[in-house]
Amino acid sequence: MAPPPTAKAIVYASLAPPVPVIRESIFTYLFDADSGAPGAPPSTDPSAKAQPTDLAFVDAKTGTTLTRGQVENLALRLAWGLRNRIRLDGGGRGLRRLKRGDTVMIMSPNSLAWPAVLFGCVAAGLRISFAGCGSTARDLAFQYEDSKPSVVLCAGDLVGVVKEMFGLVGVKGDVEERIWVMDRVWEGKDLRSEEQTQAKVGARVQGARDALDLVLGPALERAERFDSDDSEETVYVCYSSGTTGRPKGVETSHKNVCSVLGMTHALWKGCDTERDVYLAILPVYHMFGLVISIHYPFWRGKPVVIDSGFTAEGFCSAVEQYRCTSLLLVPPILLELSEFKDLDRYDLRSVTNISSGAAPLSVALAGKVLNRLRKQGADVLLLQGCGSTETTCPAQIVAPEDSVRKFGSVGQLLPNIEARIVIEDDADEGEGGVTRMREAAEGEEGEMWLRGPTICKGYLNNPAANAATWTADGWFRTGDVLRRDADGYYYIMDRKKEMLKYKGHQVAPAELEAVLMENGEIGDAGVIGIMDEYSGNELPRAYVRPSDPSVLQDEARKVNFEKRIEGWVKTQVSAWKYLRGGVVAIPDVPKSATGKILRKELREWAKKDKLGRGERKHIARL
């Protein structure tokens, strides 16, 4: 646990008035307008006005659509299939079915199948462990053993890596019954007769089952409810690096997700219109995409155009074709759009707002994108925000009316969120060598601590990380160093935590160091991030000591060694963990007397190399 502060806590409240904290299931809150407690007044949430015939989701490439009613029907039928049609080895106790509280894993790029699968799992009362579709079998094996999913719902082209993962963790026997391909689930929306149903059955991906079969039966009579205290039960487990160490399963509850929708709307509604259309281009297996691209528009009763992956041409075409108004982006996408020579060929005048998150956004980059859009006649706002998997995404948002005046800020606190800015005073150690804490003065930089109904329950199966991240009285230590101005707006100054961010993905240096140490050519390793200020990406760079010291005595051998290690790492980790900042061979990795890597020294070395062979040759490969 964090030591107590030495003075009375200075607690900052949101500038916005509180909004209701929602204590029910995600499914009932989004689909059932009468889901509130008996005797409660009629819902005033936007989703209460939505009709089953309203358009909900559109496939960007094909134009295929799903209405709200179709999504609900598919989800309830999938929920019945998950609970009744899957039979798993019960470990000597016969076959078993999935039950409330069991975990499933979803691993797929964005697709029209996502809403039905996501909400179907929720309706069945299951927990969902989200896996990045670029994960290696090694990544998946760690997540599988940590979250223990009973089955995996995945895209067809990912069956191979899932089977490889099952091999690594030693699962045999009913592997095919544990892998369900989700690509065609949405096709179940049009099935009306026994003949149509039978025509859909039988298509198989080798070594897996087709999840379309799960929606061919009856619908679950009623979705599992999570009212009152049950709303605290875990529903989503996204993986985050937290403040340090290996990825951690973040336990997000029904209450967390339901509550964040109205809290976000309280600040974001200033840029909403009646004709809004959202574009879901960010991966929806990340908390940012999951909450803001799927749940929030659905809660508002507005359609979402789902795109499976970003290309500048495809993005602009989708915005033009579907008249998208609200774009949820990250700086690397904005960078590519700013440099896209054909941008002016597309009609992008429908865009009213762009929300940027996951990494810092430079004034120069924001200005370049806005200028190109405004030249077309688009009346567009660019808003920034800040949050994390642990905060169920947004914790601060810049209000639309302050988008220009407060550019550079990550915003004001959402309603119901409290914050503290705390400084560790290394020069003043208390008894027993415990570092003392003090509250930051107004305008002074310090670590942000947060508390509120959207803060996650903690890290799955990780009491040590929980103790290091949460205080005894429930404050979440974000690891971000911020300052607060006199108007109640916050500015990120640094990150106390060692975690790096590349294109919205979290990368833990310790994890890369562990991988590097598996290579026999490496005697020691330290990893830091090289910041590309323009795009906001941090490029992982490894400083390594060769096992053979003679490598350092010949420049050609040294360069060849560095390139070889950089290439080898690509075969071991997911793409976002590549050493895009390069590999630098050194005589020794600097460490403290206790053996801790002195990353500060490595960062100083990197600064000296800023205009040398480091940044310039690697940034070109972003």
C-alpha positions in Angstrom: 0.0 0.0 0.0 1.1 3.6 -0.6 2.2 5.4 2.6 -0.3 8.0 3.9 0.2 11.6 3.0 1.8 13.9 5.6 -0.9 16.6 5.3 -4.6 16.7 4.8 -5.6 15.5 1.4 -6.6 18.1 -1.2 -9.4 16.5 -3.1 -10.5 18.0 -6.4 -14.1 17.4 -7.6 -15.4 17.6 -11.1 -16.6 21.0 -12.4 -19.7 19.2 -13.7 -22.6 18.2 -11.4 -22.9 14.5 -10.5 -24.8 12.1 -12.7 -26.5 8.8 -11.7 -24.3 5.9 -11.0 -25.9 2.9 -12.8 -26.1 -0.4 -10.9 -27.4 -2.9 -13.4 -26.2 -5.2 -16.2 -24.7 -3.7 -19.4 -27.3 -5.7 -21.4 -30.4 -4.6 -19.5 -29.2 -1.0 -19.3 -28.6 -0.8 -23.1 -31.6 -2.8 -24.4 -34.3 -2.6 -21.8 -35.8 0.9 -21.2 -37.7 -0.4 -18.2 -34.8 -2.1 -16.6 -34.6 0.3 -13.6 -35.6 -0.6 -10.1 -39.4 -1.0 -9.4 -41.1 2.4 -8.9 -38.2 4.3 -10.5 -39.1 7.2 -12.9 -39.0 6.5 -16.6 -35.4 6.6 -18.0 -34.1 9.8 -19.4 -31.1 8.1 -21.1 -30.9 8.6 -24.9 -31.2 4.8 -25.5 -34.7 4.8 -24.0 -35.9 6.7 -27.1 -34.3 4.3 -29.5 -36.5 1.9 -31.5 -35.8 -1.7 -32.5 -35.9 -0.7 -36.1 -33.2 2.0 -35.7 -30.0 1.5 -37.5 -27.2 0.4 -35.1 -24.2 -0.9 -37.0 -22.9 -0.8 -40.6 -20.1 -2.7 -42.2 -17.9 -0.1 -43.8 -16.8 -2.2 -46.7 -20.0 -4.0 -47.7 -22.7 -1.7 -46.4 -24.4 -4.6 -44.5 -26.4 -3.4 -41.6 -27.8 -4.4 -38.2 -30.7 -2.7 -36.5 -31.0 -2.5 -32.7 -33.6 -5.2 -32.8 -31.5 -7.5 -34.8 -28.5 -7.0 -32.5 -30.7 -7.8 -29.5 -32.2 -10.9 -31.1 -28.8 -12.2 -32.2 -27.3 -11.6 -28.8 -30.1 -13.5 -26.9 -29.9 -16.4 -29.3 -26.1 -16.5 -29.1 -26.5 -16.4 -25.3 -28.8 -19.4 -25.4 -26.4 -21.3 -27.7 -23.4 -20.5 -25.4 -25.2 -21.8 -22.4 -26.8 -24.8 -24.0 -25.0 -26.0 -27.1 -21.3 -26.1 -26.0 -20.1 -29.2 -24.2 -16.7 -29.2 -22.6 -14.6 -31.9 -20.9 -15.5 -31.7 -17.2 -12.2 -33.2 -16.1 -13.4 -36.7 -15.2 -16.9 -35.5 -14.2 -18.6 -35.8 -17.6 -19.4 -33.0 -20.0 -20.1 -29.5 -18.7 -21.9 -26.5 -20.0 -21.0 -22.8 -19.7 -22.6 -21.1 -16.7 -22.9 -17.6 -15.3 -19.5 -16.3 -14.2 -17.5 -18.4 -16.6 -14.9 -16.7 -18.9 -14.7 -16.6 -22.7 -12.0 -15.0 -24.8 -12.8 -12.8 -27.9 -10.0 -12.4 -30.4 -11.0 -10.7 -33.7 -10.4 -7.5 -35.7 -13.4 -5.1 -35.9 -16.3 -6.7 -37.7 -20.1 -6.7 -37.9 -20.0 -9.9 -35.7 -18.6 -8.0 -32.7 -21.9 -6.4 -31.3 -23.8 -9.7 -31.4 -20.9 -11.7 -29.9 -20.1 -9.0 -27.2 -23.6 -8.5 -26.0 -24.5 -12.2 -26.4 -21.7 -13.1 -23.9 -22.9 -10.4 -21.6 -26.5 -11.6 -21.8 -25.3 -15.1 -20.9 -23.7 -13.8 -17.8 -20.2 -14.5 -18.9 -16.9 -12.7 -18.3 -15.0 -11.7 -21.4 -11.2 -11.7 -21.7 -10.2 -9.5 -24.7 -7.2 -10.5 -26.8 -5.4 -8.4 -29.4 -5.7 -9.9 -32.8 -2.0 -9.3 -33.4 -1.1 -11.4 -30.3 1.4 -14.2 -30.7 0.7 -17.7 -29.3 3.1 -16.8 -26.5 1.1 -13.6 -25.6 -2.1 -15.6 -25.7 -0.7 -18.4 -23.5 0.0 -15.9 -20.7 -3.5 -14.4 -21.0 -5.2 -17.8 -21.2 -3.5 -19.1 -18.0 -4.3 -15.8 -16.2 -8.0 -15.4 -17.2 -8.8 -19.1 -17.7 -11.4 -18.8 -20.5 -13.5 -21.9 -21.2 -13.8 -21.1 -25.0 -12.3 -18.7 -27.5 -14.5 -16.8 -30.0 -12.1 -15.7 -32.8 -11.8 -14.6 -36.4 -11.3 -17.5 -38.9 -7.8 -16.4 -39.8 -6.7 -16.5 -36.2 -7.6 -20.2 -35.5 -4.0 -21.2 -36.2 -2.5 -19.0 -33.5 -5.3 -20.0 -31.0 -4.5 -23.7 -31.6 -0.8 -23.0 -31.2 -1.6 -21.3 -27.9 -3.6 -24.4 -26.7 -0.5 -26.5 -27.5 1.7 -24.2 -25.4 -0.6 -24.5 -22.4 -1.1 -28.2 -22.7 -4.8 -28.3 -23.6 -5.7 -31.4 -25.6 -8.8 -33.5 -26.3 -11.7 -31.1 -26.9 -9.7 -28.3 -28.5 -12.1 -28.0 -31.5 -15.1 -27.5 -29.1 -13.2 -24.7 -27.5 -12.6 -22.6 -30.6 -15.6 -20.9 -32.3 -15.2 -18.8 -35.4 -17.3 -15.7 -35.0 -17.1 -14.2 -38.5 -20.6 -15.3 -39.7 -22.7 -14.7 -36.6 -24.4 -11.7 -38.1 -25.7 -13.8 -40.9 -28.2 -15.3 -38.4 -30.2 -12.1 -38.6 -32.1 -13.2 -41.7 -32.8 -16.8 -40.9 -36.6 -17.4 -41.0 -37.2 -21.0 -42.0 -35.8 -24.4 -41.3 -34.5 -24.6 -44.9 -32.5 -21.4 -44.5 -31.2 -22.6 -41.2 -30.0 -25.9 -42.6 -28.4 -24.2 -45.5 -26.2 -22.2 -43.1 -25.0 -25.2 -41.1 -22.0 -27.2 -42.1 -19.4 -24.5 -43.1 -16.4 -25.2 -41.0 -12.9 -23.8 -40.4 -10.6 -26.7 -40.0 -10.0 -27.4 -36.3 -12.8 -25.2 -35.1 -16.5 -24.7 -34.8 -18.7 -22.1 -36.5 -20.3 -19.7 -34.0 -23.2 -19.2 -36.4 -24.5 -22.5 -35.2 -24.9 -21.0 -31.8 -27.5 -18.5 -33.0 -29.6 -21.1 -34.9 -31.6 -22.1 -31.9 -34.0 -20.4 -29.5 -33.3 -17.1 -27.7 -32.5 -16.8 -24.0 -35.8 -15.9 -22.4 -34.2 -13.2 -20.3 -30.6 -11.9 -20.1 -28.8 -12.5 -16.9 -29.3 -9.6 -14.5 -26.7 -7.9 -12.5 -28.7 -5.4 -10.4 -27.6 -3.6 -7.2 -24.6 -5.2 -5.6 -24.3 -7.7 -8.5 -23.4 -4.8 -10.8 -20.0 -4.9 -9.1 -19.3 -8.3 -10.7 -16.5 -8.4 -13.3 -17.8 -8.5 -16.9 -14.7 -7.4 -19.0 -11.1 -8.2 -18.6 -8.9 -6.1 -20.8 -5.1 -6.5 -20.5 -3.0 -3.5 -19.5 0.6 -3.2 -18.4 -0.6 -1.1 -15.5 2.2 0.9 -14.0 5.0 -1.8 -14.3 5.6 -5.4 -15.2 3.8 -7.9 -17.3 0.3 -7.3 -18.7 -2.4 -7.4 -16.1 -6.0 -8.3 -16.4 -8.1 -5.3 -15.5 -11.4 -6.3 -13.9 -14.1 -4.0 -15.2 -17.6 -4.3 -13.7 -21.1 -3.7 -15.2 -21.4 -0.6 -13.0 -18.1 0.8 -14.4 -19.2 0.5 -18.0 -22.8 1.6 -17.5 -21.8 4.6 -15.4 -19.1 5.9 -17.7 -21.6 6.5 -20.5 -23.6 9.2 -18.8 -20.5 10.6 -17.2 -18.9 11.0 -20.7 -22.1 12.4 -22.2 -22.1 15.2 -19.5 -19.1 16.8 -21.1 -19.2 15.5 -24.6 -22.8 16.3 -25.4 -21.8 19.8 -26.5 -20.6 18.4 -29.9 -23.5 15.9 -30.3 -26.0 16.4 -33.1 -29.2 14.6 -34.0 -27.7 13.2 -37.2 -24.5 11.8 -35.7 -22.8 8.7 -37.2 -19.7 7.3 -35.5 -16.8 5.5 -37.2 -15.3 2.6 -35.3 -11.8 2.4 -36.7 -9.9 1.8 -33.4 -9.7 -1.8 -32.3 -12.7 -2.6 -30.1 -10.8 -5.1 -28.1 -9.1 -2.1 -26.4 -11.1 -0.2 -23.7 -11.0 3.1 -25.7 -12.6 1.5 -28.8 -14.8 -0.8 -26.7 -16.5 1.9 -24.7 -16.4 4.9 -27.0 -16.9 3.2 -30.4 -19.4 0.5 -29.4 -21.2 1.2 -26.1 -21.4 5.0 -26.2 -23.0 5.4 -29.6 -25.4 2.5 -28.9 -26.4 4.1 -25.7 -27.1 7.3 -27.6 -29.1 5.5 -30.2 -26.8 6.5 -33.0 -25.4 4.3 -35.8 -21.8 3.0 -35.9 -19.8 2.3 -39.1 -17.4 -0.5 -38.3 -14.2 -0.7 -40.2 -11.8 -3.7 -39.9 -8.6 -1.8 -40.3 -7.1 1.6 -41.1 -6.0 2.8 -44.5 -6.2 6.4 -45.4 -8.2 5.6 -48.6 -10.6 3.3 -46.8 -11.1 5.7 -43.9 -11.8 8.7 -46.1 -14.1 6.7 -48.3 -16.1 5.5 -45.3 -16.5 9.0 -43.9 -17.7 10.3 -47.3 -20.1 7.4 -48.1 -21.8 7.2 -44.7 -21.5 10.9 -43.8 -19.7 10.2 -40.5 -19.7 13.0 -38.0 -17.8 11.7 -35.0 -14.3 10.3 -35.4 -12.4 8.6 -32.5 -8.7 8.6 -33.4 -5.2 8.4 -32.1 -2.2 10.6 -33.1 -0.6 8.1 -35.5 -3.8 8.0 -37.6 -4.0 11.8 -37.5 -0.4 11.9 -38.7 -1.2 9.6 -41.7 -4.2 11.7 -42.6 -2.3 14.9 -42.4 0.2 13.6 -45.0 -2.4 11.8 -47.2 -2.0 13.6 -50.6 -5.5 12.5 -51.8 -7.4 13.8 -48.7 -8.9 16.7 -50.7 -10.4 14.3 -53.2 -12.9 13.1 -50.6 -15.9 15.0 -49.3 -15.3 15.1 -45.5 -17.6 18.0 -44.7 -19.9 15.8 -42.6 -17.2 15.6 -39.8 -18.2 17.7 -36.7 -15.8 16.4 -34.1 -12.6 14.4 -33.7 -11.6 13.0 -30.4 -8.0 12.1 -29.9 -6.7 9.9 -27.1 -4.2 7.2 -26.1 -1.1 9.4 -26.7 0.0 13.1 -26.7 -1.1 15.2 -29.6 1.1 18.0 -30.8 -0.2 21.4 -31.7 1.4 21.2 -35.2 -0.2 17.9 -36.1 -3.6 19.0 -34.8 -3.4 22.2 -36.7 -2.4 20.5 -40.0 -5.4 18.1 -39.9 -7.9 20.8 -38.9 -6.7 23.1 -41.6 -7.1 20.5 -44.3 -10.6 19.7 -43.2 -11.7 23.3 -42.7 -10.5 24.1 -46.2 -13.2 21.7 -47.4 -15.8 23.6 -45.4 -16.0 21.2 -42.4 -17.0 22.9 -39.1 -15.0 20.5 -36.9 -13.8 20.5 -33.3 -10.8 18.5 -32.1 -11.1 17.4 -28.5 -8.6 15.6 -26.3 -9.1 13.4 -23.3 -7.3 11.1 -20.9 -8.1 7.8 -19.4 -6.9 4.2 -19.1 -8.2 0.7 -19.1 -8.3 1.0 -15.3 -10.5 4.1 -15.4 -12.9 2.5 -18.0 -11.4 4.8 -20.6 -12.2 8.6 -20.1 -11.4 10.2 -16.8 -10.9 13.7 -18.2 -12.3 15.3 -21.3 -11.9 18.8 -22.8 -15.4 20.3 -23.0 -16.2 21.3 -26.6 -16.5 25.0 -25.8 -12.9 24.9 -24.5 -11.4 23.0 -27.4 -9.3 25.9 -28.6 -8.8 27.8 -25.3 -7.5 24.7 -23.6 -5.7 22.9 -26.4 -2.9 20.8 -24.9 -5.0 19.9 -21.9 -6.4 16.4 -21.4 -9.5 18.0 -20.0 -11.5 18.5 -16.8 -12.7 15.6 -14.6 -15.8 13.7 -15.6 -18.7 14.0 -13.2 -18.4 11.8 -10.1 -14.6 11.6 -10.4 -12.4 12.9 -7.7 -8.6 13.6 -8.0 -5.6 14.3 -6.0 -2.1 15.5 -7.2 0.5 13.9 -4.9 4.3 14.3 -4.8 6.7 11.7 -3.4 9.3 13.7 -1.4 12.4 11.6 -2.0 14.5 14.1 0.0 12.4 13.5 3.2 12.2 9.9 4.2 10.1 8.9 7.2 10.9 6.4 9.9 11.9 3.0 8.5 13.0 4.5 5.1 9.4 5.0 3.9 9.2 7.8 1.3 6.8 10.6 2.5 4.0 12.0 0.4 2.7 15.6 0.2 -0.1 17.2 -1.7 0.9 19.3 -4.7 0.2 23.0 -4.6 -2.0 24.5 -7.3 -0.1 24.4 -10.6 2.6 22.1 -9.2 3.3 18.8 -10.9 2.6 15.5 -9.2 1.2 12.0 -9.7 -2.6 12.0 -10.3 -4.7 9.8 -8.0 -8.3 9.1 -9.0 -11.4 7.8 -7.2 -14.9 7.2 -8.6 -17.5 4.8 -9.9 -15.6 4.0 -13.2 -12.4 3.0 -11.5 -11.9 -0.8 -12.1 -12.1 -3.4 -9.4 -8.4 -4.2 -9.6 -6.0 -6.5 -11.4 -7.0 -10.2 -11.9 -5.1 -12.6 -9.7 -2.5 -10.0 -8.8 -2.7 -8.9 -5.2 0.9 -7.5 -5.3 0.1 -5.2 -8.2 -3.2 -4.1 -6.5 -1.4 -3.2 -3.3 1.1 -1.2 -5.3 -1.5 0.6 -7.3 -4.4 1.3 -4.9 -4.2 3.0 -1.6 -5.9 1.6 1.5 -8.7 4.2 1.2 -9.4 3.4 -2.5 -7.3 5.9 -4.5 -6.0 4.6 -7.9 -2.4 5.7 -8.4 -2.4 6.4 -12.2 1.4 6.8 -12.6 0.8 9.9 -14.7 2.4 13.2 -13.7 0.0 16.1 -14.2 -0.6 19.6 -13.2 -3.9 21.3 -12.6 -4.6 24.9 -13.7 -6.8 27.5 -12.0 -9.7 26.6 -14.2 -9.7 22.9 -13.2 -8.1 21.6 -16.4 -5.3 19.0 -16.3 -2.1 18.7 -18.3 0.0 15.6 -18.6 3.7 16.5 -17.9 5.3 13.0 -17.7 4.7 9.4 -16.7 5.9 8.1 -13.4 5.2 4.6 -14.6 7.7 2.8 -16.9 5.1 1.6 -19.4 5.5 2.8 -23.0 2.7 3.6 -25.5 3.0 2.8 -29.2 -0.1 3.6 -31.3 -2.3 3.2 -28.3 -0.8 -0.1 -27.3 0.9 -0.5 -23.9 4.4 -1.9 -23.9 6.1 -2.9 -20.7 9.9 -2.6 -20.8 10.3 -5.4 -18.3 8.5 -7.8 -20.6 10.8 -6.9 -23.5 13.8 -7.3 -21.3 12.7 -10.8 -20.3 12.3 -11.7 -24.0 15.8 -10.3 -24.8 17.4 -12.3 -22.0 16.2 -15.5 -23.6 18.6 -14.9 -26.5 22.0 -16.5 -25.8 23.8 -13.7 -27.6 22.7 -11.2 -24.9 24.3 -10.9 -21.5 22.1 -8.1 -20.2 19.4 -5.7 -21.4 17.5 -2.5 -20.6 14.6 -1.1 -22.5 13.4 2.5 -22.7 11.1 4.5 -25.0 12.2 7.1 -27.6 9.5 9.7 -28.0 8.5 10.8 -31.5 7.0 14.2 -30.4 5.2 14.7 -33.7 3.2 11.5 -33.7 3.1 10.9 -30.0 4.5 7.4 -30.2 7.1 6.0 -27.9 9.5 3.7 -29.8 10.9 0.9 -27.7 14.7 0.9 -27.7 16.9 -1.8 -26.2 20.4 -1.2 -24.8 22.1 -4.6 -24.6 25.3 -6.1 -23.5 26.6 -8.8 -25.8 27.5 -12.1 -24.2 30.7 -11.9 -26.4 32.5 -8.7 -25.5 34.5 -8.8 -28.7 31.4 -7.8 -30.6 32.0 -4.3 -29.4 35.5 -4.1 -30.8 34.6 -4.1 -34.4 32.0 -1.6 -35.7 30.8 -3.8 -38.5 30.2 -6.8 -36.2 28.5 -4.5 -33.7 26.1 -3.1 -36.3 25.4 -6.6 -37.6 24.7 -7.8 -34.0 22.3 -4.9 -33.4 20.3 -5.6 -36.6 20.2 -9.3 -35.9 18.8 -8.8 -32.4 16.2 -6.3 -33.7 15.1 -8.9 -36.3 15.0 -11.7 -33.8 12.7 -9.8 -31.4 10.2 -9.5 -34.3 9.9 -13.3 -34.3 9.1 -13.3 -30.5 6.6 -10.6 -29.8 3.5 -8.8 -31.2 4.0 -6.1 -33.8 3.4 -3.2 -31.5 6.3 -4.4 -29.3 8.9 -4.3 -32.0 12.1 -2.4 -31.1 11.4 0.4 -33.5 13.7 2.6 -31.5 16.5 0.2 -32.4 19.1 -1.9 -30.5 22.2 -0.4 -29.2 25.1 -2.6 -28.1 26.9 -1.3 -25.0 29.6 -2.6 -22.6 27.3 -2.8 -19.6 23.7 -1.9 -18.6 23.7 0.7 -15.8 22.2 -0.5 -12.6 21.8 0.6 -9.0 23.4 -1.2 -6.0 20.2 -3.2 -5.6 20.3 -4.3 -9.2 17.6 -2.0 -10.6 18.1 -0.8 -14.1 18.9 2.9 -14.2 16.6 3.9 -17.0 17.3 7.5 -16.3 20.9 7.0 -17.5 19.7 5.2 -20.6 17.4 8.1 -21.4 20.3 10.5 -21.0 22.3 8.4 -23.5 19.3 8.5 -25.9 19.1 12.3 -25.7 22.7 12.6 -26.7 22.0 10.3 -29.7 18.9 12.2 -30.7 20.3 13.6 -33.9 22.5 10.7 -34.6 21.8 7.2 -35.9 19.0 6.6 -33.4 15.8 8.5 -34.0 16.1 9.6 -37.6 16.6 6.2 -39.2 13.9 4.5 -37.0 11.1 7.1 -37.1 11.1 6.6 -40.9 9.8 3.1 -40.2 6.8 4.1 -38.2 
